[in-house]
Amino acid sequence: MQVTGERGKKYMMKRKLKKKLSHEPIGKVKIVDDFLPPPERLLVKPKPVKITITLNQDSIDFFKEIAQKEHVPYQQLIRALLDQYASHYR
C-alpha cells in the first residue's frame, strides 16, 4: 500500500520544473530612476481605532456601490474620506 505522502512526492517530482541557467545576455535593459521615498518618509501608519457609527442607509448604499466598482471594501472608502477630511482641517 502506498502512503499518501509517497504518492504526492512522485507527483511533485513529475511536475517539478527544471530551470536552466545561462550566461547569455538577457537583452535590452532600461535603468529606471529610484521611485521609493527616503527612509524618513517610510513611517508606520497610526494604529486604527475601532468605533461604532450609525449612518443613513443612502450613505452606506452610495459607498457600497463605489466600492463594488473599485473592488475595495466600502469601509476602506469611508475611512479614507474621513482621514482626508480630518487632514484637510487640521
C-alpha positions, 0 to 999 in steps of 0.5 A: 500500500502506498502512503499518501505522502509517497504518492504526492512526492512522485507527483511533485517530482513529475511536475517539478520544473527544471530551470536552466541557467545561462550566461547569455545576455538577457537583452535590452535593459532600461535603468529606471530612476529610484521611485521609493521615498527616503527612509524618513518618509517610510513611517508606520501608519497610526494604529486604527481605532475601532468605533461604532457609527450609525449612518443613513442607509443612502450613505452606506448604499452610495459607498457600497456601490463605489466600492463594488466598482473599485473592488475595495471594501466600502469601509476602506472608502469611508475611512479614507474620506474621513482621514482626508477630511480630518487632514484637510482641517487640521 
